[in-house]
């Protein structure tokens, strides 16, 4: 599919970048899965609003900050 749109040199580059991009996506999802996913996803605005609704407005960071006192 890419061969019809790209020259041979650019086709090789695109193939390499697709593989590296896929590995990056898998690695990012693996890091989120292995760590506290809710703490990381607090930075994503759409998901953050959904998590606030399910947790009655108390995020993981807020709970952690309360425990410091």
N, CA and C of each residue as an Amber inpcrd file, in Angstrom:
protein
   207
   0.8180000  -1.1830000   0.0000000   0.0000000   0.0000000   0.0000000
   0.8710000   1.2600000   0.0000000   1.9340000   1.2530000   0.7850000
   2.8160000   2.4130000   0.8280000   3.6280000   2.5750000  -0.4480000
   3.8750000   1.4900000  -1.1560000   4.7230000   1.5560000  -2.3550000
   4.0990000   2.4120000  -3.4460000   2.7940000   2.4630000  -3.5080000
   2.1320000   3.2640000  -4.5320000   2.2820000   4.7560000  -4.3010000
   2.4820000   5.1630000  -3.0590000   2.5520000   6.5820000  -2.7260000
   3.9690000   7.0980000  -2.5540000   4.9070000   6.2220000  -2.2170000
   6.2480000   6.6650000  -1.8440000   7.3110000   6.1420000  -2.8010000
   8.3900000   6.8860000  -2.9190000   9.5640000   6.4160000  -3.6490000
  10.2110000   5.2790000  -2.8660000  11.0610000   4.4700000  -3.4980000
  11.6730000   3.3340000  -2.7950000  12.4680000   3.7270000  -1.5470000
  13.1890000   4.8450000  -1.5970000  13.9650000   5.2700000  -0.4230000
  13.0710000   5.6590000   0.7430000  11.9950000   6.3830000   0.4260000
  11.0650000   6.7960000   1.4720000  10.2430000   5.6140000   1.9870000
  10.0280000   4.6260000   1.1260000   9.3050000   3.4230000   1.5490000
  10.0750000   2.6910000   2.6390000  11.4030000   2.5740000   2.4730000
  12.2250000   1.9220000   3.4980000  12.1840000   2.7030000   4.8050000
  12.2720000   4.0270000   4.7140000  12.1900000   4.8510000   5.9230000
  10.8390000   4.6880000   6.6200000   9.7670000   4.6840000   5.8470000
   8.4330000   4.5390000   6.4320000   8.2830000   3.1900000   7.1190000
   8.8010000   2.1270000   6.4990000   8.7240000   0.8000000   7.1270000
   9.4430000   0.7890000   8.4610000  10.6370000   1.3990000   8.5260000
  11.3900000   1.4310000   9.7800000  10.6770000   2.2600000  10.8400000
  10.1150000   3.3920000  10.4660000   9.4520000   4.2470000  11.4450000
   8.1490000   3.6420000  11.9470000   7.4520000   2.9030000  11.0970000
   6.2260000   2.2410000  11.5460000   6.5600000   1.2130000  12.6210000
   7.6150000   0.4430000  12.4200000   8.0200000  -0.5500000  13.4130000
   8.4390000   0.1230000  14.7160000   9.2230000   1.1770000  14.6310000
   9.6640000   1.8840000  15.8380000   8.4960000   2.5520000  16.5460000
   7.5730000   3.1040000  15.7940000   6.3920000   3.7250000  16.3950000
   5.5310000   2.7040000  17.1220000   5.3690000   1.5310000  16.5260000
   4.5800000   0.4780000  17.1670000   5.2480000   0.0170000  18.4570000
   6.5710000  -0.1190000  18.4460000   7.2880000  -0.4980000  19.6680000
   7.1450000   0.5790000  20.7350000   7.1560000   1.8370000  20.3370000
   6.9730000   2.9330000  21.2870000   5.5960000   2.9190000  21.9190000
   4.5810000   2.6400000  21.1260000   3.2150000   2.5740000  21.6540000
   3.0820000   1.4140000  22.6300000   3.6100000   0.2620000  22.2680000
   3.5440000  -0.9070000  23.1540000   4.3100000  -0.6340000  24.4470000
   5.4650000   0.0120000  24.3470000   6.2420000   0.3440000  25.5390000
   5.5210000   1.3180000  26.4480000   4.8890000   2.3260000  25.8700000
   4.1440000   3.3020000  26.6660000   2.9780000   2.6470000  27.3810000
   2.2450000   1.8150000  26.6820000   1.1280000   1.1100000  27.3120000
   1.6410000   0.1710000  28.3970000   2.7910000  -0.4550000  28.1820000
   3.3790000  -1.3240000  29.2070000   3.7670000  -0.5660000  30.4550000
   4.3140000   0.6330000  30.3040000   4.6750000   1.4470000  31.4730000
   3.4300000   1.8590000  32.2390000   2.3900000   2.2690000  31.5210000
   1.1420000   2.6510000  32.1900000   0.5440000   1.4510000  32.9080000
   0.6020000   0.2780000  32.3100000   0.0460000  -0.9180000  32.9350000
   0.8470000  -1.3200000  34.1730000   2.1730000  -1.1910000  34.1170000
   3.0270000  -1.6560000  35.2100000   3.0450000  -0.6870000  36.3900000
   2.6780000   0.5550000  36.1740000   2.6920000   1.5370000  37.2570000
   1.2660000   1.8610000  37.6600000   1.1230000   2.8500000  38.5060000
  -0.2050000   3.2780000  38.9330000  -0.8570000   4.0230000  37.7750000
  -1.6570000   3.3210000  36.9950000  -2.2130000   3.8700000  35.7670000
  -3.0690000   5.0930000  36.0240000  -3.7650000   5.1290000  37.1470000
  -4.6400000   6.2660000  37.4220000  -3.8230000   7.5290000  37.6780000
  -2.6670000   7.3910000  38.3040000  -1.8040000   8.5380000  38.5570000
  -1.2790000   9.1220000  37.2520000  -0.9270000   8.2630000  36.3030000
  -0.4320000   8.7350000  35.0070000  -1.5650000   9.3310000  34.1810000
  -2.7220000   8.6850000  34.1850000  -3.8270000   9.1480000  33.3520000
  -4.5400000  10.3610000  33.9320000  -4.1690000  10.8220000  35.1300000
  -4.7010000  12.0810000  35.6510000  -4.3110000  13.2520000  34.7640000
  -3.2540000  13.1240000  33.9760000  -2.7920000  14.2010000  33.1080000
  -3.5580000  14.2510000  31.7950000  -4.3160000  13.2050000  31.4560000
  -5.1160000  13.1950000  30.2330000  -6.4800000  13.7870000  30.5750000
  -6.8280000  14.9000000  29.9600000  -8.0050000  15.6610000  30.3790000
  -9.3020000  14.8760000  30.2650000  -9.5510000  14.2120000  29.1540000
 -10.8150000  13.4980000  28.9650000 -10.9590000  12.3670000  29.9840000
  -9.8910000  11.5990000  30.1820000  -9.9290000  10.4840000  31.1230000
  -9.9710000  11.0090000  32.5460000  -9.2920000  12.1240000  32.8070000
  -9.2740000  12.7120000  34.1380000 -10.6910000  13.0600000  34.5790000
 -11.5100000  13.6150000  33.6970000 -12.8850000  13.9560000  34.0470000
 -13.6900000  12.6930000  34.3580000 -13.4850000  11.6360000  33.5930000
 -14.2020000  10.3880000  33.8440000 -13.8090000   9.7950000  35.1840000
 -12.5230000   9.8450000  35.5210000 -12.0720000   9.2930000  36.7930000
 -12.5800000  10.1230000  37.9620000 -12.6920000  11.4330000  37.7730000
 -13.2200000  12.2740000  38.8460000 -14.6510000  11.9110000  39.1630000
 -15.4280000  11.6210000  38.1260000 -16.8220000  11.2620000  38.3560000
 -16.9280000   9.9410000  39.1130000 -16.0710000   8.9930000  38.8010000
 -16.1670000   7.6950000  39.4610000 -15.5920000   7.7280000  40.8720000
 -14.6580000   8.6530000  41.1490000 -14.0380000   8.7250000  42.4700000
 -14.5890000   9.8570000  43.3220000 -15.7020000  10.4330000  42.9420000
 -16.3310000  11.5350000  43.6590000 -15.3680000  12.7060000  43.8700000
 -14.5520000  13.0150000  42.8850000 -13.7120000  14.1990000  42.9220000
 -12.4040000  14.0610000  43.6680000 -12.0730000  12.8960000  44.1950000
 -10.8220000  12.7300000  44.9340000  -9.8750000  11.9090000  44.0700000
  -8.7990000  12.5350000  43.6340000  -7.8400000  11.8270000  42.7920000
  -6.8090000  11.1110000  43.6580000  -6.0030000  10.2790000  43.0260000
  -4.9640000   9.5440000  43.7360000  -3.9450000  10.4960000  44.3370000
  -3.6220000  11.5690000  43.6220000  -2.6430000  12.5340000  44.1200000
  -3.1820000  13.2370000  45.3590000  -4.4690000  13.5880000  45.3460000
  -5.0590000  14.2560000  46.5040000  -5.0650000  13.3270000  47.7180000
  -5.3600000  12.0610000  47.5160000  -5.3390000  11.1070000  48.6250000
  -3.9280000  10.9520000  49.1700000  -2.9400000  10.9130000  48.2990000
  -1.5500000  10.7870000  48.7180000  -1.1180000  12.0140000  49.5060000
  -1.5400000  13.2090000  49.0590000  -1.1670000  14.4450000  49.7500000
  -1.7920000  14.5060000  51.1410000  -3.0010000  13.9900000  51.3040000
  -3.6430000  13.9730000  52.6240000  -2.8880000  13.0630000  53.5820000
  -2.3350000  11.9750000  53.0750000  -1.6250000  11.0260000  53.9270000
  -0.2740000  11.5480000  54.3860000   0.2550000  12.5910000  53.7420000
   1.5410000  13.1480000  54.1470000   1.4490000  13.8900000  55.4710000
   0.2870000  14.4460000  55.7770000   0.1280000  15.2390000  57.0090000
   0.1720000  14.4250000  58.2520000
